[in-house]
């Protein structure tokens, strides 16, 4: 039967069905009624679906108990059914959109981008794509279906499906991530550009958008994108199984349908709807897909398909396992006029990485200014002499939580010197000085209150490394023109160490916890730092728990070469308490004790988190006093490349 209950009419062959399957079409409308292919072997699947597959028999099919309906247009119950359309749209500029987005996939390093753009962010990086995703008709339909004018374009993907290929049954995970603030509020627009038709379209199971199950989890043994012939069971067979599962789950109106696809006309489906894609035509199909949702939703992306069910986001755990630490940019359709962006509710405004029409000009801080501001300190603090003086050498060792500094709440946000000086409860200086190889090295520990302050964007000449002592820090960086409005944002959690190109404007915000504690390390060699290309950003995650598998040497400029290595194996090479020599005869080094306890030969104790700065050649002998396995990193700094681990 058709979507409207009428029986199917005359029969004719159709490329969507196997040769042995009867296909019938209404005489008054093109509605396909495709019978299921017989199931010979059952693939591994959840118990419920496995039993359904086994129960499917040739006899059931010959009785025409299962049909795939070709849906020509949405019904009056489109919101409930989870599908509406088609809507004619403009595809003007699509060639430029596709070609420029394709070019950027390989040219991104030379374009000054920090990393390969999120694959579903064509609207962020390519203006021609952005115009298609924000044309008035599609925004009108999205706002009508979502129920609010204040929406955002979260994603835009370019989808290419070769002849004979399919994309598995799945749920678009991005639309299920923020179940705390906006469960079941997103809609997806699918706009075929070329090669679509009855044989090359989307299939979906209606009324499944509210399910707590992912379609690709229910049917785990599917090839994600491959030739249809490689699948053990046809895409329609799997669709009928999902249809029955949905009905058994409580969605009595669920039905398997194929969309009547025409180039230039978009279909809208509710974000979490179970759907798949097939191309049985002799042409390659090209389409674009956009996700729309309210601006108050927190958009995140999954971390390499690690999510197998909707994540359980809570107020105390806004980023559960399976959510990426990189925050993709989203496009608010009301721009600066959006209520979300002008709201006094700072936490709401912080949920997303907004691509805004205007960004304040960054402040450029020159090394000369920093040295001038700390002139007395730097002149007096010849760190080589400090290290050689037994009375002062211990001043280069710092336990970052000494006297409970990291645990004590910070009463006010950190204010820089131009705003009247730093609150000592929020900032604790450790080292500021120079060596024979470094014109300046300065590091300090800061405490930031969550969601209270986003400072101005700053850029400076020195290399910059960050270590998160406690809490979570969101790093925001402006990328090189013309992509400066596509802000790169990344979350750093406790134990994460970051090296970033500090000549790109950046700022830090404490999020997700009442307070975060951050160790900031800035250093520069004798030579000025030319802007390198491409810019590099490197993260070591959870170094207080996880061993570094390799040594990373970062030649970010002609000024300083940075090499980060895990020194823990040196501590564990001999028996507990044995003296270990960490002296580096070629480079300055900063020891970062992320976990455990060490004791120097002079009886000074380091209790993690702790730092010890050692100019080149300074003797560094320690004993492990950790109750468990320590975690020690060496950050080696030299004007020359390292030929091997020192």
C-alpha positions in Angstrom: 0.0 0.0 0.0 1.1 3.6 -0.6 1.7 6.2 2.0 -2.0 7.1 1.8 -3.3 3.5 2.1 -4.3 2.9 -1.6 -3.4 -0.5 -3.1 -0.5 -0.8 -5.6 -1.4 -1.0 -9.3 0.3 -2.2 -12.4 3.6 -4.0 -12.2 6.9 -3.0 -13.8 10.6 -3.7 -13.3 12.6 -1.3 -11.2 16.4 -1.2 -10.5 15.8 -0.8 -6.7 14.6 -4.4 -6.4 16.2 -7.8 -7.1 15.2 -9.4 -10.3 13.1 -12.0 -8.6 11.1 -9.5 -6.5 7.7 -8.2 -7.7 7.5 -4.5 -8.1 4.2 -2.6 -8.5 3.4 1.0 -9.1 0.2 3.0 -8.7 -1.2 4.1 -12.0 -1.9 7.6 -10.6 1.3 8.2 -8.7 4.9 6.8 -8.7 4.8 4.8 -5.5 7.1 1.8 -5.4 6.0 -1.4 -3.5 9.2 -3.4 -3.3 9.0 -7.0 -1.9 11.8 -8.2 0.4 14.5 -10.5 -0.9 14.7 -13.9 0.8 17.1 -14.1 3.7 19.4 -17.1 3.5 22.0 -16.4 6.2 21.8 -14.3 9.3 24.6 -11.9 10.2 25.6 -11.3 13.8 23.2 -8.8 15.4 21.5 -8.0 18.7 19.3 -10.8 19.9 16.1 -9.1 19.1 17.1 -8.3 15.5 18.8 -11.6 15.0 15.6 -13.4 15.8 13.7 -11.1 13.4 16.1 -11.9 10.6 15.7 -15.6 11.2 11.9 -15.3 11.2 12.0 -13.7 7.8 11.2 -16.4 5.2 10.5 -16.6 1.5 6.9 -17.6 2.4 6.4 -14.3 4.2 7.7 -12.4 1.2 5.6 -14.2 -1.4 2.6 -13.1 0.6 3.7 -9.5 0.2 3.8 -8.9 3.9 6.6 -6.3 3.5 6.7 -3.3 1.2 8.9 -0.2 0.7 6.8 2.8 0.0 7.9 5.7 -2.2 7.1 8.8 -0.3 6.3 11.7 -2.7 5.6 14.4 -0.1 5.3 14.9 3.6 1.9 14.5 5.4 0.0 16.8 7.8 1.8 14.8 10.5 5.3 15.5 9.2 6.6 16.6 12.6 5.4 13.4 14.3 6.5 11.2 11.4 9.9 12.9 11.2 10.0 13.7 7.5 8.8 16.5 5.3 9.3 17.8 1.8 10.3 18.1 -0.9 11.2 21.8 -1.1 12.7 23.3 -4.3 15.9 25.1 -3.5 18.5 27.1 -5.3 21.7 25.4 -6.1 23.4 28.5 -7.5 27.1 28.4 -6.8 27.2 24.7 -6.0 30.1 24.1 -8.4 32.3 26.6 -6.5 31.1 25.2 -3.2 32.1 21.6 -4.2 35.4 22.5 -5.8 36.6 24.8 -3.1 35.6 22.4 -0.3 37.4 19.6 -2.1 40.5 21.7 -2.6 40.6 22.6 1.1 40.8 18.9 2.1 44.4 18.8 0.9 45.4 22.4 0.8 44.5 23.2 4.5 48.1 23.3 5.8 49.2 25.9 3.2 46.0 27.9 3.9 47.0 28.4 7.5 44.4 26.2 9.1 45.4 24.5 12.4 44.2 21.1 11.4 42.1 19.4 8.7 38.6 21.0 8.9 35.8 19.0 10.4 34.4 17.0 7.5 30.9 18.4 8.1 31.8 22.1 8.1 31.7 23.1 4.5 29.4 26.1 5.4 32.0 27.4 7.8 35.0 27.5 5.4 33.4 28.1 2.0 31.2 31.1 1.3 29.4 29.5 -1.7 28.4 26.5 0.5 27.3 28.9 3.3 24.9 30.7 0.9 23.3 27.4 0.0 22.9 26.3 3.6 21.3 29.7 4.6 19.1 30.5 1.7 15.7 31.9 2.9 13.5 28.9 1.8 15.5 26.2 3.7 15.7 28.5 6.8 12.0 29.1 6.7 11.2 25.3 6.6 13.8 24.6 9.3 12.3 27.2 11.6 8.8 26.0 11.0 9.7 22.4 11.8 11.9 23.2 14.8 9.5 25.7 16.2 11.8 28.7 16.8 13.4 31.4 14.7 16.6 31.3 16.6 18.3 28.4 15.0 21.8 27.5 13.8 23.4 25.6 11.0 25.5 23.0 12.8 26.9 21.0 9.9 27.1 20.9 6.1 28.4 17.8 4.4 29.1 16.9 0.7 27.9 13.4 0.0 29.1 11.4 -3.0 27.5 8.0 -3.7 28.9 5.9 -6.5 26.7 3.8 -8.7 25.9 0.5 -7.0 26.9 1.7 -3.6 25.0 2.3 -0.4 25.4 3.9 3.1 24.4 1.7 6.0 21.4 2.1 8.2 22.4 4.6 10.8 21.5 7.5 13.1 23.1 10.9 12.7 24.9 11.0 16.0 25.5 14.7 16.0 21.7 15.2 16.4 21.5 13.2 19.6 24.5 14.5 21.6 22.7 17.3 23.6 19.9 15.4 25.1 20.2 17.5 28.2 19.1 20.8 26.6 17.4 20.0 23.4 16.4 16.3 23.0 14.8 15.6 19.6 15.0 19.2 18.4 17.2 19.0 15.3 16.3 18.5 11.7 18.4 17.3 8.8 18.1 18.7 5.2 19.1 16.4 2.4 19.5 18.2 -0.9 20.4 16.0 -4.0 22.4 18.0 -6.6 23.0 15.5 -9.3 22.1 11.9 -10.1 19.1 11.3 -7.8 15.9 9.5 -8.6 13.8 6.6 -7.6 16.8 4.3 -7.9 19.1 6.7 -6.1 17.6 8.0 -2.9 17.3 7.9 0.9 15.4 5.2 2.8 14.1 5.8 6.3 11.9 4.4 9.0 9.4 7.0 10.1 8.5 7.8 13.7 12.0 6.6 15.0 13.4 10.0 15.9 12.6 9.6 19.6 14.3 6.2 19.9 17.1 5.8 22.4 18.7 3.3 20.0 21.1 4.0 17.2 20.2 2.2 14.0 23.9 1.3 13.3 24.1 -0.2 16.8 21.1 -2.4 16.3 22.6 -3.6 13.0 26.3 -3.6 13.9 27.7 -5.8 11.0 27.0 -3.4 8.2 29.6 -2.0 5.9 29.5 1.8 6.5 29.8 2.8 2.8 30.4 0.1 0.2 29.0 -1.7 -2.8 25.5 -3.1 -2.1 26.6 -6.5 -3.3 29.1 -6.7 -0.4 26.2 -6.7 2.2 24.9 -10.0 3.4 21.3 -8.7 3.5 19.8 -6.1 1.3 19.2 -2.6 2.5 15.5 -3.2 2.3 15.6 -6.3 4.3 17.5 -4.5 7.1 15.1 -1.6 6.8 12.1 -3.9 7.4 13.8 -5.4 10.4 14.3 -2.0 11.8 10.6 -1.1 11.0 9.4 -4.1 13.0 11.8 -3.3 15.9 10.5 0.3 16.0 6.9 -1.0 16.2 7.8 -3.4 18.9 9.5 -0.6 20.7 6.3 1.4 20.8 6.2 3.4 17.5 3.2 1.7 16.0 3.1 4.0 13.0 6.7 3.4 12.0 7.1 2.4 8.3 9.9 1.9 5.9 9.8 4.5 3.1 11.9 5.6 0.2 12.0 9.3 -0.6 11.0 10.6 -4.1 14.3 12.2 -4.9 14.7 15.0 -7.5 17.8 17.1 -8.1 17.4 20.5 -6.5 14.6 19.6 -4.1 15.4 19.1 -0.4 13.8 16.7 2.1 13.8 17.4 5.8 14.0 14.5 8.3 14.1 14.7 12.1 17.7 14.5 13.3 17.7 11.1 15.0 15.5 9.3 12.4 16.9 5.9 11.3 17.9 6.2 7.6 20.1 4.8 4.9 21.1 5.7 1.4 21.3 3.6 -1.8 22.3 4.3 -5.4 21.1 1.6 -7.8 21.3 3.9 -10.8 24.2 4.0 -13.3 25.3 7.5 -12.3 27.2 8.9 -9.3 24.9 10.9 -7.0 26.1 14.1 -5.4 24.2 15.7 -2.5 24.7 18.1 0.4 23.3 17.6 3.8 22.8 20.2 6.6 21.8 19.8 10.3 19.7 22.6 11.8 18.9 23.0 15.5 18.0 25.6 18.1 20.8 27.9 19.1 20.5 26.9 22.7 21.6 23.4 21.9 25.2 22.4 22.6 26.6 21.1 19.4 29.4 18.6 19.7 30.9 15.9 17.4 31.5 12.3 18.3 35.0 11.1 18.6 35.7 8.7 15.7 32.4 6.9 16.0 32.9 5.8 19.6 29.3 6.5 20.5 27.0 3.4 20.3 24.0 5.0 22.0 22.9 8.6 22.8 25.3 10.0 25.4 24.1 10.7 28.9 25.0 14.4 29.2 24.4 15.9 32.6 24.9 19.3 34.2 28.0 17.9 36.0 29.3 15.9 33.0 28.7 17.9 29.9 31.2 16.0 27.8 30.8 12.2 28.4 33.0 9.6 26.8 32.8 9.5 23.1 32.6 13.3 22.6 35.5 14.9 20.8 37.7 17.5 22.6 37.6 19.7 19.4 34.6 22.0 19.2 33.4 22.5 15.6 32.3 26.0 14.6 28.5 26.5 14.1 26.7 29.3 12.2 23.9 31.2 14.0 21.3 32.2 11.4 20.4 35.4 13.3 24.1 36.4 13.7 24.8 39.0 16.4 21.0 39.6 16.8 20.5 36.0 18.2 19.0 36.1 21.7 21.4 33.3 22.7 24.4 35.4 21.8 23.3 38.5 23.6 21.9 36.8 26.6 23.1 37.5 30.1 23.2 33.7 30.6 26.9 33.3 30.0 26.8 29.6 30.3 24.2 29.3 27.5 26.2 31.6 25.2 29.3 29.4 25.9 27.7 26.2 24.7 28.9 26.6 21.1 31.8 27.7 19.0 30.0 30.6 17.2 31.0 31.8 13.8 30.2 35.5 14.4 30.1 38.3 11.9 32.6 40.4 13.9 35.6 39.4 16.1 37.5 42.0 18.2 41.0 42.7 16.9 43.6 40.8 18.9 46.2 42.4 21.0 49.7 41.7 19.8 52.2 41.5 22.7 55.9 41.7 21.7 58.6 39.9 23.6 60.3 43.3 24.2 57.2 44.4 26.1 57.2 41.3 28.2 60.8 41.6 29.0 60.4 45.3 29.7 57.5 44.5 32.1 59.6 42.0 33.9 62.9 43.8 33.3 64.1 43.8 36.8 63.3 40.1 37.3 64.8 39.0 34.0 68.0 41.0 34.6 68.4 39.7 38.1 67.3 36.3 37.3 70.1 34.9 35.3 68.9 31.4 35.7 72.3 29.9 35.0 73.7 31.6 38.0 70.6 30.7 40.0 71.1 27.0 39.2 74.8 27.2 40.1 74.2 28.8 43.5 73.4 26.2 46.1 71.5 28.8 48.2 69.2 29.7 45.3 69.0 26.6 43.1 65.9 25.3 45.0 64.0 28.4 43.8 63.8 26.7 40.4 61.7 23.9 41.9 58.0 24.5 42.4 55.3 22.3 43.8 52.3 23.8 42.1 49.9 22.8 44.8 52.1 24.0 47.6 50.1 25.2 50.6 47.0 24.0 48.8 47.2 26.8 46.1 45.5 24.8 43.4 42.7 23.6 45.7 41.8 27.0 47.2 39.1 29.0 45.4 40.0 32.1 43.5 37.8 35.0 44.6 38.0 37.0 41.4 39.1 36.4 37.9 42.7 37.0 37.0 43.3 40.7 36.1 46.4 41.5 34.1 48.8 44.3 35.1 47.1 46.9 32.9 43.9 46.4 34.9 45.5 47.0 38.2 47.6 44.0 39.1 47.0 40.3 39.6 45.0 38.8 42.5 47.6 36.7 44.3 44.8 34.2 45.0 44.5 33.6 41.2 48.1 33.8 40.0 51.3 32.4 41.3 54.5 33.3 39.5 57.2 30.5 39.3 60.1 31.5 37.1 60.9 34.6 34.9 64.5 34.9 33.6 67.0 34.1 30.9 69.7 31.5 30.1 72.5 31.2 27.6 70.0 29.8 25.1 66.8 31.6 26.0 66.2 35.3 25.8 63.2 34.7 28.1 61.5 31.9 29.9 58.5 32.7 32.1 55.9 30.4 33.6 53.2 30.8 36.2 50.2 29.0 37.6 46.8 30.7 37.2 43.3 29.9 38.6 40.3 30.7 36.4 36.7 30.7 37.5 34.5 28.8 35.1 32.3 30.7 32.7 33.1 34.1 34.2 35.5 35.7 31.8 36.8 35.4 28.2 39.8 37.6 27.9 40.9 39.4 24.7 42.6 37.5 21.9 46.4 37.9 22.2 49.4 36.9 20.1 53.0 36.9 21.0 56.4 35.9 19.8 57.3 33.3 22.4 56.5 29.6 22.1 53.7 28.6 24.4 52.9 25.4 26.3 50.0 24.8 28.6 49.5 22.2 31.3 46.1 21.7 33.0 46.6 21.1 36.7 42.9 20.9 37.5 39.6 21.4 35.8 39.0 22.0 32.1 40.3 24.8 29.8 38.8 25.8 26.5 41.5 27.1 24.1 40.2 29.4 21.3 42.4 30.4 18.4 41.9 32.6 15.4 43.1 30.9 12.3 44.8 32.7 9.4 42.8 34.9 7.0 40.4 34.4 5.3 39.4 31.9 7.9 39.8 34.0 11.1 36.1 33.8 11.9 36.2 30.0 11.9 37.6 29.9 15.4 39.5 26.8 16.4 38.4 25.6 19.8 39.6 22.7 21.9 39.0 21.4 25.4 42.0 20.6 27.6 41.3 18.4 30.6 43.3 17.7 33.8 46.7 16.2 32.8 46.6 17.5 29.2 49.7 19.3 27.8 49.4 21.6 24.8 52.0 23.2 22.5 50.5 25.9 20.4 51.6 28.5 17.8 51.3 31.5 19.9 51.7 34.0 17.0 48.0 33.0 16.2 45.7 35.1 18.4 44.4 32.9 21.3 42.6 33.1 24.6 41.6 30.6 27.4 38.4 30.1 29.2 37.7 27.9 32.2 34.6 25.6 31.6 32.7 22.7 33.0 34.1 23.0 36.6 33.9 25.7 39.3 37.5 26.5 38.8 40.4 25.4 36.6 44.2 25.7 37.3 46.6 26.2 34.4 50.4 26.2 34.1 51.4 28.6 31.3 55.0 28.3 29.9 56.4 31.0 27.5 59.9 31.0 26.1 61.8 32.4 23.2 65.4 32.1 21.9 67.9 34.7 21.0 66.5 35.0 17.4 63.2 36.4 16.5 60.4 34.0 15.6 59.3 34.2 12.0 55.8 33.0 11.3 56.2 29.3 10.3 53.9 27.5 7.8 52.0 25.5 8.6 51.2 26.3 12.2 51.3 23.3 14.5 49.3 22.5 17.5 50.2 19.3 19.5 48.4 17.8 22.4 49.5 15.1 24.8 46.4 13.9 26.7 46.3 12.8 30.3 50.1 12.7 30.8 49.5 12.3 34.5 48.2 8.8 33.8 49.3 7.8 30.3 52.8 7.1 29.0 54.0 9.0 25.9 54.7 6.4 23.3 57.1 8.5 21.2 59.4 11.5 21.4 58.0 14.6 19.7 60.5 17.2 18.4 58.8 20.5 17.4 60.9 22.8 15.3 58.2 25.5 15.4 60.6 28.3 14.5 64.3 29.2 14.0 64.3 30.4 17.6 63.7 27.3 19.7 63.4 23.6 19.1 61.2 21.9 21.6 61.4 18.2 22.3 59.0 16.5 24.7 59.9 13.1 26.0 58.6 10.7 28.7 61.3 10.3 31.4 59.3 7.8 33.4 61.2 4.8 32.0 64.5 6.3 33.3 63.0 6.4 36.8 61.7 2.8 36.5 64.9 1.3 34.9 66.5 0.5 38.3 65.1 -0.5 41.7 63.0 1.9 43.7 64.9 4.8 45.2 67.9 4.4 43.0 69.6 7.6 41.9 68.7 8.7 38.4 70.8 11.2 36.4 68.5 13.6 34.3 71.3 16.0 33.4 71.1 17.4 29.9 74.4 18.7 28.5 73.0 20.2 25.3 69.7 21.9 26.2 67.8 23.7 28.8 65.0 21.6 30.2 61.9 21.9 32.3 61.0 18.8 34.2 57.2 18.4 34.7 56.2 15.9 37.4 52.6 15.0 36.5 52.2 12.3 39.2 54.2 10.9 42.0 57.1 12.2 44.2 60.8 12.8 43.6 63.7 13.8 45.9 66.8 15.7 44.7 70.2 14.8 46.1 70.0 18.0 48.2 66.9 16.6 49.9 64.3 18.8 48.1 61.0 17.1 47.5 58.9 17.4 44.4 55.3 16.4 44.8 53.1 16.3 41.7 52.1 18.5 40.1 55.6 20.0 40.2 58.2 21.7 38.0 62.0 22.0 38.0 63.8 24.3 35.5 67.4 23.3 34.7 69.6 25.4 32.4 71.9 23.5 30.0 74.4 21.3 31.9 72.8 21.8 35.3 73.2 18.6 37.3 69.9 16.9 37.9 69.9 13.7 40.0 66.8 12.4 41.6 65.3 9.5 43.5 61.8 8.1 43.0 59.8 8.4 46.2 56.4 7.7 44.6 54.0 5.3 46.3 52.9 4.2 42.8 54.2 4.7 39.2 55.4 8.3 38.7 54.8 10.3 35.6 57.7 12.6 34.6 58.1 14.6 31.4 61.2 16.4 30.1 60.6 19.5 28.0 63.9 20.1 26.3 64.6 23.5 24.8 67.5 24.3 22.4 68.3 26.5 19.4 69.5 23.5 17.5 67.6 20.4 16.4 68.0 17.3 18.6 69.8 14.4 16.8 68.7 12.0 19.6 67.2 11.9 23.0 69.6 13.5 25.4 
